[in-house]
Amino acid sequence: MAGLDLGIEHDVSENCASCRFAKQVVLTGDYMCEKRGLVKPDFVCKKYSYNVFLKHPPRRRGIDTSKYSPDDFSIE
């Protein structure tokens, strides 16, 4: 992938829908690209750069505190 490589594997196809330079046009479903203008969501160019803020991590599971006692957290 082009752009900043943080060593993280992304399960995202390279297209304008996941590019940091593109913003969605709500009425048409197309994208307004800072580099290419109005483009289709599946368009990709050599300026593609993954937008890490589009990724939503899964929610953390809650901790079942009923199976722990205060003794489990003491250092003694």
Secondary structure as UniProt FT lines:
FT   HELIX           16..18
FT   TURN            20..21
FT   STRAND          22..24
FT   TURN            26..28
FT   STRAND          31..33
FT   TURN            34..36
FT   STRAND          37..39
FT   TURN            41..42
FT   TURN            46..47
FT   HELIX           52..54
FT   HELIX           65..67
FT   HELIX           70..73
//
